[in-house]
Amino acid sequence: MILSRQDFRQTIRQKRNQLSSDVQHLAGLDLIKQFATLPELNHAQHIALYLTTDGELETMPLIEWLWQQGIQTYLPVIHPFSKGHLLFLHYDHSTPMVLNRYSIAEPKLEQARILPVRQLDLICTPLVGFDSTGHRLGMGGGYYDRTLEPWFHTGQGPKPIGLAHDCQHVERLPTESWDVPLPKIVTPTKIWQWD
């Protein structure tokens, strides 16, 4: 039986939502150990991440570790006028937050906090699942595919790196023409790379 993208989404989300809070916490700490070995970090000053929701790999320990390294962090904000697109806003302890239409916390939109995507060094993307060829399965909104399209076609702009639990890996995902495969995906136990 061939599973649809929706079947994969449901199955993998179920798996990661069954992880205990202790496992989640340790996975977040192990993520730092893997992430710290990335050569891309040597020159990175501006890194986009996301806040964890729906059983995703815990990102706050990594964000706080990046702050300790003097690296600026940014979070995605749903673009208010350009449908299906993201803006990235500077994020620190004092950033005012609001809930977006998906009930996910994001920085309150302030012009001064926006950093143009091309000025980011890395974009850490959330994902529901990933396969052995670097394809990611997102939530279906296409926000990250649109954001990463220029990088995929020209190699210009911030490099995308996926973050995921090990249990989110499957051998092969069904793909669509607009899917942007990732050059690297970091899990708590290893770095998958195709670049």
trRosetta pair geometry for C-beta under 8 A, 3 or more apart (Angstrom, degrees):
i j d omega theta_ij theta_ji phi_ij phi_ji
2 174 7.5 83 172 -67 107 125
3 7 3.9 -130 -166 91 93 135
3 8 5.4 113 130 -53 126 80
3 11 7.4 -38 -155 -2 150 141
3 174 7.5 -152 90 -14 69 115
4 7 4.7 106 50 1 70 100
4 8 7.2 -132 97 -1 42 85
4 174 6.8 -52 -150 30 38 152
5 8 5.6 -53 -152 37 34 113
5 9 6.3 40 149 -24 66 103
5 137 6.1 -177 -154 -141 93 120
5 140 7.5 128 131 -92 126 100
5 173 7.3 58 -110 -178 79 98
5 174 5.5 -108 -60 69 82 110
5 176 7.9 -18 -59 -31 150 108
6 9 5.5 -48 -148 32 34 116
6 10 6.4 33 154 -19 65 104
7 10 5.9 -58 -151 36 30 109
7 11 6.2 24 156 -16 66 111
8 11 5.9 -60 -143 40 29 108
8 12 5.9 16 166 -10 68 113
8 128 7.3 114 124 116 90 119
8 129 5.5 -95 160 25 111 157
8 137 5.8 -66 112 -173 130 176
8 170 6.7 -99 -141 5 115 162
8 173 6.2 85 -147 -130 171 92
8 174 7.5 -170 -13 23 139 92
9 12 6.5 -66 -143 42 20 100
9 13 6.0 17 163 -16 62 115
9 128 5.1 -6 -126 156 73 161
9 129 7.3 -129 -90 -3 45 113
9 137 6.4 -138 -77 146 78 125
9 139 7.4 98 -139 -130 128 44
9 140 7.2 -15 -87 -40 155 112
10 13 6.1 -60 -143 38 22 108
10 14 6.3 27 156 -24 60 109
11 14 5.8 -59 -156 31 26 114
11 15 6.7 27 150 -21 63 104
12 15 5.5 -49 -152 31 37 115
12 16 6.5 24 157 -10 69 104
12 128 5.4 115 87 158 130 84
12 129 4.3 -147 -64 -70 171 110
12 137 7.5 121 32 75 154 130
12 167 7.4 157 -150 128 77 83
12 168 5.4 72 -169 -131 122 69
12 170 7.2 -94 -78 -35 121 117
13 16 6.2 -59 -145 41 32 101
13 17 6.0 30 156 -19 66 112
13 54 6.5 -36 -150 162 109 112
13 55 6.5 126 -164 55 65 134
13 128 6.0 -39 -61 -149 90 106
14 17 5.9 -62 -145 39 25 109
14 18 6.6 27 155 -25 61 107
15 18 6.0 -64 -160 28 28 110
15 19 7.8 41 146 -36 60 90
15 165 8.0 -163 118 91 103 136
15 167 4.7 -151 147 147 127 126
15 168 7.4 176 84 -79 126 56
16 19 5.8 -27 -166 -2 47 116
16 54 7.9 61 95 132 118 72
16 55 4.0 131 119 140 94 119
16 56 7.0 37 148 -87 146 28
16 57 7.9 -78 -152 -50 130 62
16 165 5.2 156 -115 28 106 145
16 167 6.1 170 -77 82 72 117
16 168 6.2 15 -61 -69 124 98
17 54 7.0 -54 -82 177 104 61
17 55 3.9 -100 -81 -64 59 150
18 55 8.0 34 9 -134 41 141
19 23 4.5 -119 -175 89 95 128
19 24 5.4 121 121 -59 116 83
19 27 7.3 -4 174 -13 150 145
19 55 6.5 125 34 -157 102 100
19 165 6.8 -140 -48 -124 155 157
19 167 7.5 -176 -62 25 116 145
20 23 4.7 98 54 6 78 101
20 24 6.9 -137 98 -5 42 88
21 24 5.3 -51 -146 37 35 118
21 25 6.2 40 153 -24 66 103
22 25 5.7 -52 -148 33 30 111
22 26 6.4 24 156 -12 64 107
23 26 6.0 -58 -147 41 30 107
23 27 6.1 34 153 -24 65 109
24 27 5.7 -56 -147 34 27 114
24 28 6.5 31 154 -22 62 104
24 55 7.8 -117 -99 -149 124 57
24 57 7.8 -179 -148 -140 75 40
24 58 5.1 103 166 -35 88 120
25 28 5.8 -55 -156 30 30 113
25 29 6.8 24 150 -13 63 104
25 58 6.5 18 -100 14 34 168
26 29 5.7 -56 -151 38 37 109
26 30 6.1 35 152 -18 70 106
26 188 7.6 66 123 -156 75 150
27 30 5.6 -54 -143 40 32 110
27 31 6.3 46 151 -32 63 100
27 57 5.8 -115 134 -140 121 86
27 58 6.2 121 82 24 92 99
27 165 6.1 -16 -159 -111 152 89
27 188 4.4 -98 -147 -64 71 146
28 31 5.6 -44 -152 21 30 119
28 32 7.5 37 149 -22 57 94
28 57 6.8 152 -85 170 67 74
28 58 3.2 -50 -74 85 124 114
28 59 7.0 -120 -131 -49 102 15
28 60 6.9 0 -162 52 143 71
28 61 4.2 117 147 19 107 127
28 62 6.9 -124 -170 -21 79 86
28 188 8.0 -37 -28 -95 17 114
29 32 5.9 -44 -165 21 39 113
29 33 7.4 39 143 -17 64 99
29 61 5.6 -82 -79 162 55 166
30 33 5.5 -48 -158 29 45 115
30 34 6.7 39 149 -13 71 102
30 188 3.6 58 96 -163 125 97
30 189 6.8 -4 158 -64 137 52
31 34 5.9 -59 -153 40 35 107
31 35 5.8 32 154 -20 70 113
31 57 6.1 118 -75 166 144 125
31 58 7.5 -171 9 72 140 72
31 59 7.7 -80 108 -107 160 51
31 61 7.1 125 59 78 107 113
31 62 5.5 -61 110 -62 117 121
31 163 6.7 42 -149 -153 132 111
31 186 6.6 96 -152 131 82 112
31 187 7.7 -87 -103 170 82 24
31 188 5.4 -59 -60 -94 67 69
32 35 5.7 -59 -138 41 28 110
32 36 6.0 36 160 -30 65 107
32 61 5.8 -90 -43 130 121 107
32 62 5.4 -167 -82 -96 78 71
32 65 4.9 122 -130 -27 124 169
33 36 6.1 -52 -148 27 23 114
33 37 7.5 19 153 -18 55 104
34 37 6.3 -66 -168 28 35 108
34 38 7.9 50 141 -41 64 91
34 186 5.0 155 121 -166 125 106
34 187 7.1 76 -2 73 178 38
34 188 6.7 -170 -10 -148 133 23
34 189 7.4 25 -70 64 134 5
34 190 6.9 140 -124 -167 133 3
34 191 5.7 164 -176 -56 108 90
35 38 5.9 -32 -169 -6 47 116
35 41 7.3 104 155 -64 75 136
35 62 5.9 63 23 -134 165 119
35 65 7.9 122 80 89 129 140
35 186 5.6 76 -80 171 75 164
36 41 6.9 -53 -146 23 35 173
36 65 7.6 -81 -72 153 105 139
37 191 7.1 -128 82 -28 114 142
38 41 4.8 103 79 -17 92 100
38 161 7.4 -5 -126 -118 155 160
38 184 7.5 109 -124 150 117 162
38 186 7.3 -62 -63 -77 123 136
38 191 7.1 161 -85 -117 85 147
39 42 5.8 -21 -176 -8 57 116
40 43 7.6 -80 -175 46 43 80
40 44 5.9 47 144 -43 77 123
40 121 7.3 153 169 148 97 105
40 122 5.8 97 144 -78 133 126
40 159 6.1 -116 -130 65 143 142
40 161 7.2 -166 54 -52 159 137
41 44 5.2 -64 -133 27 38 119
41 69 7.9 -31 -178 157 115 162
41 71 7.9 -64 -154 -78 87 151
43 121 7.0 -168 107 -144 78 141
44 47 5.6 48 163 -63 127 103
44 71 6.3 25 114 -134 91 127
44 121 4.0 174 -131 108 79 149
44 122 5.4 -11 -127 -7 139 112
45 71 6.1 -154 -147 -133 34 71
45 72 6.1 32 153 20 71 98
45 121 6.2 114 37 -23 56 138
46 71 7.6 -163 -67 -174 20 81
46 72 5.0 -15 -105 74 65 110
46 74 6.6 28 -177 -15 87 121
46 115 6.2 -149 -165 162 138 162
46 119 6.2 -1 79 133 165 80
46 120 5.0 -125 118 -128 108 50
46 121 5.2 129 59 -2 72 89
46 122 8.0 167 95 30 56 64
47 66 6.1 -105 53 -152 137 152
47 71 5.8 21 8 157 115 124
47 72 7.3 153 24 84 66 56
47 73 5.7 -29 74 -110 85 66
47 74 7.0 -179 93 23 35 84
47 120 7.0 97 -113 -165 21 95
47 121 6.2 -44 -75 61 66 97
47 122 4.7 -2 -123 62 86 101
47 123 7.9 176 -163 -85 57 27
47 124 6.7 37 173 -14 101 105
48 73 7.5 119 -111 -167 25 61
48 74 4.4 -44 -100 77 73 102
48 75 7.1 145 -156 -91 77 18
48 76 6.7 69 -177 -54 119 78
48 88 4.9 -69 -106 -135 125 139
48 120 5.2 -14 -21 -141 107 147
48 122 7.0 -152 33 101 70 58
48 123 4.5 -4 60 -121 120 69
48 124 6.4 -164 95 27 63 69
48 158 7.0 66 14 149 114 167
49 59 5.4 163 170 176 125 137
49 62 6.9 169 -122 99 152 115
49 63 5.7 -140 61 -84 158 98
49 66 7.9 179 -30 11 137 155
49 73 5.8 -23 15 -161 111 111
49 74 7.4 136 20 67 62 50
49 75 6.6 -35 73 -94 67 68
49 91 7.9 -99 52 52 95 144
49 124 4.7 4 -110 56 66 125
49 163 7.9 23 -143 -5 89 150
50 56 7.8 -33 99 126 115 161
50 59 6.3 115 73 14 58 169
50 75 6.3 107 -114 -143 43 81
50 76 5.9 -10 -99 16 96 106
50 124 6.9 -138 4 96 83 92
50 125 7.6 45 -10 -145 129 29
50 126 5.1 -68 62 -36 152 110
51 59 6.5 -143 -123 61 30 122
51 60 7.3 36 -133 -66 77 87
51 75 6.5 11 -22 -132 92 132
51 104 6.9 158 71 -179 104 93
51 105 5.4 -29 70 70 158 101
51 106 7.8 -153 20 -82 120 51
52 56 4.6 -157 -144 75 78 100
52 57 6.9 -126 -110 86 116 35
52 58 5.3 -34 -56 -117 162 43
52 59 5.2 170 -46 13 93 89
52 60 6.9 -80 5 -20 114 87
53 56 6.0 34 52 10 45 117
53 104 5.2 -80 -44 -114 159 100
56 59 7.4 -10 119 -23 112 103
56 126 5.5 -36 -134 -141 146 115
56 163 7.8 68 174 103 104 102
56 165 8.0 -165 -164 -20 38 99
57 163 5.3 -129 66 146 136 99
57 164 5.9 176 -22 -146 131 14
57 165 5.2 178 -74 -51 96 71
57 187 7.7 -146 -91 -136 150 59
57 188 7.3 -169 -138 -44 123 95
58 61 6.3 51 124 8 107 102
59 62 5.3 -61 -163 44 59 113
59 63 5.8 63 141 -28 85 103
59 124 7.5 148 -132 115 129 141
59 163 6.7 82 -92 117 104 162
60 63 5.4 -51 -143 35 36 114
60 64 6.3 33 160 -17 68 105
61 64 5.9 -58 -148 39 30 108
61 65 6.3 32 153 -21 65 108
62 65 5.5 -54 -146 36 32 114
62 66 6.4 35 153 -21 65 103
62 163 7.9 -125 16 -125 168 149
63 66 5.8 -54 -152 33 30 112
63 67 6.7 35 149 -21 62 101
63 73 5.3 76 -147 -139 89 171
63 91 7.4 -49 -158 107 130 123
64 67 5.5 -47 -153 30 36 116
64 68 6.7 40 148 -20 63 101
65 68 5.6 -51 -155 32 36 114
65 69 6.7 30 148 -15 65 105
66 69 5.6 -57 -151 39 37 110
66 71 4.3 -74 -179 69 91 118
66 73 5.5 103 97 -64 136 114
67 70 7.7 50 178 -68 33 18
67 71 7.1 -95 -75 58 24 68
67 73 6.8 -58 -64 -5 82 120
67 92 7.0 115 -114 -129 125 86
72 90 6.4 -49 -177 -132 111 97
73 90 7.6 102 82 -157 48 55
73 91 5.1 -59 104 65 93 98
73 92 7.3 132 52 -75 95 62
74 88 4.2 50 151 167 131 105
74 89 6.1 157 -156 74 85 25
74 90 5.7 -48 -100 -93 79 35
74 91 5.9 141 -124 3 22 95
74 115 5.7 -93 -99 36 148 125
74 120 6.5 -101 40 -103 145 115
75 88 6.9 163 75 -151 23 68
75 89 6.0 -28 59 61 76 81
75 91 4.5 71 -12 -53 103 142
75 95 7.9 135 18 136 126 164
75 106 6.0 -172 128 -143 120 69
75 107 5.5 137 62 -14 116 102
76 86 4.4 -38 -153 -160 107 131
76 87 7.3 128 -158 70 56 42
76 88 5.9 -39 -95 -96 51 71
76 106 6.7 -67 96 -127 57 119
76 143 7.2 91 180 148 148 136
77 86 6.7 127 60 -163 41 73
77 87 4.7 -29 64 67 98 94
77 88 7.2 166 14 -95 83 20
77 89 5.3 39 -18 -7 128 116
77 100 7.4 175 -151 -81 61 129
77 106 4.7 135 -107 163 72 130
77 107 5.9 -75 -69 58 121 83
77 109 6.0 146 167 -86 152 84
78 85 8.0 114 -162 81 54 45
78 86 6.6 -54 -104 -107 36 64
78 87 7.9 6 93 21 9 84
78 100 5.2 116 8 -154 121 139
78 101 6.8 -48 44 18 166 102
78 106 7.1 176 2 7 77 174
78 143 7.4 -80 -110 -116 79 139
79 82 4.2 -27 128 55 147 88
79 83 7.6 -115 81 -55 106 12
79 84 7.9 -20 44 64 113 31
79 85 4.1 4 8 84 144 90
79 86 6.2 -139 -30 -98 91 10
79 87 5.3 117 -88 -27 76 92
80 109 6.6 3 -34 -91 125 168
82 85 4.1 -16 111 36 111 134
84 141 6.8 -174 -133 164 78 86
84 142 5.8 -6 -164 85 116 106
84 143 6.3 -152 -176 -91 59 63
84 146 5.8 109 136 -20 100 161
85 143 7.0 136 -130 -141 16 75
85 146 5.7 -105 -100 117 71 139
85 147 7.1 128 -151 -72 69 79
86 117 8.0 96 89 -83 91 119
86 143 5.2 79 -42 179 109 109
86 144 7.5 18 -6 -80 142 51
86 146 7.7 144 6 79 86 106
86 147 5.3 -18 40 -74 114 129
87 109 7.5 68 70 -122 147 97
87 114 5.5 -48 178 -128 119 109
88 114 7.1 106 73 -152 50 62
88 115 5.5 -48 94 60 101 88
88 117 6.3 114 7 -90 121 66
88 120 6.3 17 79 -63 166 132
88 123 7.9 -113 -84 -111 147 102
89 95 7.5 130 125 -149 111 132
89 106 7.7 98 35 169 125 88
89 107 4.0 -127 92 70 137 143
89 109 7.2 -141 -70 -116 147 46
89 110 7.0 98 -145 47 131 77
89 113 4.2 40 -162 125 96 111
89 114 5.7 -43 -96 -87 74 51
89 115 7.4 147 -115 8 23 78
90 95 7.1 -165 108 -93 68 123
90 107 7.5 109 69 -110 44 170
90 113 4.5 -124 35 -159 90 83
90 115 6.4 94 -55 -26 82 110
91 95 5.0 -53 -137 -21 58 163
91 107 5.8 -133 -90 -59 88 125
92 95 5.7 128 47 -29 52 98
95 107 4.9 -61 174 -116 124 104
95 108 7.7 176 169 22 78 80
95 113 7.3 102 -127 -136 105 151
96 107 7.0 86 75 -158 56 67
96 108 4.3 -18 101 10 103 128
96 110 7.9 89 48 -28 109 127
97 105 4.8 11 176 -171 129 105
97 106 6.8 149 -152 75 81 22
97 107 6.1 -63 -102 -102 62 37
97 108 6.5 -149 -107 -30 10 80
98 105 7.3 154 80 -145 24 61
98 106 6.5 -32 66 65 72 73
98 107 7.8 28 21 144 80 17
98 108 5.0 89 -15 -89 109 78
99 103 5.2 -8 -174 -139 122 46
99 104 6.9 132 -152 58 69 24
99 105 6.0 -45 -94 -88 61 53
99 106 7.7 98 -137 19 20 78
100 103 7.3 -93 67 -20 58 12
100 104 5.3 -17 41 59 105 80
100 105 7.8 161 -1 -114 83 6
100 106 5.0 37 -38 9 114 127
107 110 7.4 -81 149 19 108 93
107 113 6.1 -123 147 127 146 152
110 113 4.6 68 74 7 98 109
110 114 7.6 -162 90 -25 52 80
111 114 6.0 -50 -160 9 37 115
115 119 5.2 -114 173 78 97 120
115 120 6.4 112 116 -63 122 81
116 119 5.0 85 68 2 83 106
117 120 5.8 -44 -164 11 45 114
117 123 7.7 -1 -154 -69 93 133
117 147 6.3 -162 -128 -161 146 92
117 157 6.3 8 131 -155 96 123
117 158 6.5 -111 172 9 74 116
118 150 7.9 -45 -85 99 94 152
118 156 7.3 -9 -131 147 102 98
118 157 5.0 -84 -115 -111 66 87
118 158 7.4 -164 -133 -21 25 82
120 123 5.8 64 125 -62 146 84
120 157 7.5 31 60 -180 88 80
120 158 3.9 -17 95 -69 98 144
121 158 5.9 82 113 -124 11 93
121 159 7.4 -17 155 26 57 87
122 158 5.6 169 -101 -173 10 104
122 159 5.5 -30 -112 66 70 82
122 160 7.6 127 -166 -108 66 20
122 161 5.8 -8 -170 8 114 114
123 144 7.7 165 140 -143 130 99
123 147 6.9 -171 -170 131 167 128
123 148 7.0 -147 72 -84 144 96
123 158 4.7 100 -22 115 93 131
123 159 7.4 -171 25 88 73 34
123 160 4.9 -31 71 -105 98 70
123 161 7.3 159 79 25 47 66
124 160 7.8 140 -98 -160 19 59
124 161 5.4 -31 -105 75 66 90
124 162 7.5 114 -164 -128 61 14
124 163 5.2 29 -180 -23 108 117
125 136 6.8 65 109 153 131 175
125 138 7.8 -68 167 -94 116 110
125 144 4.9 86 -137 -146 125 150
125 148 7.6 -28 -68 -51 143 135
125 160 5.5 12 -18 -166 121 108
125 161 7.2 167 15 78 79 36
125 162 5.1 -41 67 -102 95 64
125 163 7.1 170 70 15 43 77
125 182 6.9 -143 44 -95 131 132
126 138 7.3 90 96 -132 80 86
126 139 7.9 16 106 -25 117 104
126 144 7.7 -162 49 -47 69 146
126 162 7.9 49 180 -150 6 75
126 163 6.8 -38 -100 60 46 93
127 130 5.6 50 124 -52 151 98
127 136 4.1 -93 -123 -164 138 114
127 137 6.3 99 -176 61 95 49
127 138 5.8 -77 -124 -89 64 60
127 162 5.1 -1 -8 -153 135 119
127 163 7.6 157 17 60 91 48
127 164 5.6 -44 63 -76 105 117
127 168 6.8 124 101 156 95 143
127 182 8.0 -94 -56 -22 148 145
127 185 7.6 -51 30 -128 148 121
128 136 7.9 120 38 173 62 79
128 137 4.8 -64 64 103 100 93
128 138 6.2 118 -1 -154 95 15
128 139 6.3 128 -44 -74 117 54
128 168 6.9 -171 147 -151 35 116
129 136 7.3 158 87 -159 45 53
129 137 4.2 9 55 42 88 119
129 164 7.7 93 -130 -143 25 145
129 168 5.0 -155 -114 180 54 83
129 169 7.4 144 -164 -100 78 15
129 170 5.6 10 -179 5 127 111
129 173 6.2 151 107 -90 115 129
130 134 7.1 -25 -172 -153 110 24
130 135 6.6 167 -151 86 65 47
130 136 4.9 -25 -97 -103 91 65
130 137 7.0 -155 -72 12 41 75
130 162 6.0 122 -74 124 147 161
130 164 5.8 -156 5 -7 120 166
130 168 6.2 54 17 124 81 100
130 169 5.9 -34 74 -107 82 63
130 170 7.6 161 81 30 32 71
130 173 7.3 -80 -154 -23 23 137
130 182 7.2 -47 -130 34 131 125
130 185 5.3 149 134 -106 173 168
130 192 7.4 165 123 65 137 156
131 134 7.4 -41 73 26 69 21
131 135 5.0 6 37 54 106 95
131 169 7.2 118 -112 -162 29 66
131 170 5.5 -42 -98 79 81 74
131 171 6.2 16 -151 123 96 23
131 172 5.1 71 -154 -117 143 24
131 173 4.4 -145 -33 -5 127 90
132 169 7.5 71 -63 -172 69 105
132 171 5.7 -13 -7 -155 119 49
132 172 6.9 -43 30 -69 96 61
132 192 7.9 -128 -132 -153 48 134
133 172 7.4 41 0 -117 111 72
133 181 6.5 -66 127 -133 85 139
133 194 7.0 66 -179 -101 45 151
134 181 4.1 73 107 178 104 106
134 182 5.0 -147 -177 61 93 62
134 183 6.8 19 -149 -93 144 17
134 185 6.9 180 -130 -19 66 110
134 192 7.2 -178 -91 131 73 115
134 194 4.2 -74 -52 4 140 150
135 173 5.1 -141 100 55 123 120
135 175 5.2 -92 -140 -90 152 118
135 179 5.8 24 -147 151 101 140
135 181 5.0 -56 -82 -105 57 89
135 182 7.8 146 -107 13 12 77
136 144 7.9 -38 92 97 139 140
136 162 5.4 -177 -89 -99 134 144
136 173 8.0 26 -178 37 5 165
136 179 7.4 178 55 -166 64 104
136 180 7.8 -13 37 79 105 67
136 181 7.3 144 -1 -132 77 42
136 182 5.5 54 -30 -15 118 117
136 185 7.4 157 -82 -90 105 127
137 173 5.3 -153 -50 -150 114 149
138 141 6.9 -86 126 38 123 72
138 142 7.4 156 71 -72 141 28
138 143 7.6 -154 165 41 155 80
138 144 5.9 174 -91 36 150 118
138 145 7.2 -130 7 -30 144 96
142 145 4.7 -59 -157 45 69 118
142 146 5.7 69 144 -25 89 99
142 178 6.8 -3 -132 126 116 138
143 146 6.2 -63 -157 36 25 107
143 147 6.4 22 151 -17 64 111
144 147 5.3 -53 -142 39 38 114
144 148 5.8 22 162 -10 71 112
144 160 7.5 104 180 -132 110 139
144 180 7.4 -129 126 50 84 124
145 148 6.2 -67 -141 45 24 99
145 149 6.6 52 153 -57 60 89
145 178 5.5 67 165 144 144 97
145 179 6.4 -84 -113 -122 126 33
145 180 5.0 162 -132 0 68 105
146 149 5.8 -26 -153 -14 31 119
148 151 5.0 -58 -166 44 68 116
148 152 5.6 71 136 -30 87 103
148 160 5.1 -6 -115 -46 131 143
148 180 4.5 165 97 118 124 166
149 152 5.6 -57 -144 35 31 113
149 153 6.3 14 164 -7 67 111
149 180 6.5 -125 -81 -73 50 134
150 153 6.2 -67 -145 45 28 100
150 154 5.8 -28 177 29 68 114
150 156 5.9 -59 149 74 102 95
150 157 5.3 79 99 -6 113 145
151 154 7.1 -82 -127 58 16 74
151 155 6.6 34 -168 -128 56 16
151 156 6.5 -127 -103 71 51 44
151 157 4.6 -102 -74 70 89 110
151 158 6.7 -65 -80 69 137 50
151 159 6.9 154 -157 -106 139 37
151 160 6.4 144 93 -15 158 99
151 180 7.7 75 74 -168 98 140
152 180 4.5 -114 -69 -134 143 107
152 181 7.9 115 -125 42 114 62
154 157 7.7 80 74 5 106 97
159 183 6.6 -57 -168 44 104 133
159 184 7.8 38 152 23 114 112
160 180 7.3 79 31 125 161 123
160 182 5.4 -104 110 -127 109 90
160 183 7.0 125 69 21 76 87
161 182 6.9 107 -129 -175 25 121
161 183 7.6 -54 -91 67 64 83
161 184 4.8 -20 -124 83 86 105
161 185 7.1 160 -175 -99 62 32
161 186 6.1 24 165 -7 112 106
162 182 4.6 47 -21 156 110 179
162 184 7.1 -170 28 104 74 52
162 185 3.8 -19 69 -113 109 88
162 186 7.2 174 86 22 56 61
163 185 7.4 -172 -70 -161 18 69
163 186 5.7 -18 -108 66 66 91
163 187 7.9 138 -163 -88 49 42
164 168 4.2 -107 -180 61 120 140
164 169 7.3 127 116 -52 136 74
164 185 5.9 -6 19 180 114 114
164 186 7.7 145 29 78 66 45
164 187 5.5 -39 81 -93 75 88
165 168 5.0 108 63 -13 77 102
165 187 6.4 58 178 -145 16 100
165 188 7.0 0 -131 -2 55 107
166 169 6.2 -39 -175 5 50 113
166 187 4.7 103 -73 170 66 144
166 188 6.4 -78 -29 44 99 89
166 189 5.5 17 -72 23 132 117
166 190 7.7 78 -102 25 104 93
168 187 7.7 -171 43 -106 100 117
169 187 7.3 -49 -39 -65 116 151
169 192 7.8 148 -106 -53 127 150
170 173 6.1 103 74 -65 118 80
175 179 4.8 -104 -161 32 94 153
176 179 5.1 120 57 -27 70 99
181 194 7.0 -47 145 77 120 154
182 185 5.6 91 95 -59 137 88
182 194 7.5 111 97 35 54 117
183 193 6.5 12 153 -154 69 77
183 194 5.6 -132 -146 66 47 79
183 195 3.6 35 -169 -55 117 112
184 191 6.2 -15 -163 -176 107 97
184 192 6.6 151 -157 83 51 60
184 193 4.6 -9 -103 -105 83 84
184 194 7.4 -161 -68 24 45 68
184 195 6.4 -45 -44 -1 88 116
185 191 7.6 161 80 -160 44 51
185 192 4.5 -2 55 55 92 112
185 193 7.9 -168 24 -73 58 47
186 190 8.0 -155 -147 104 50 39
186 191 5.3 -17 -106 -109 74 77
186 192 7.7 -152 -73 25 29 72
187 190 5.7 14 55 51 101 66
187 191 7.8 -170 26 -82 66 32
187 192 7.3 50 -5 -12 103 101
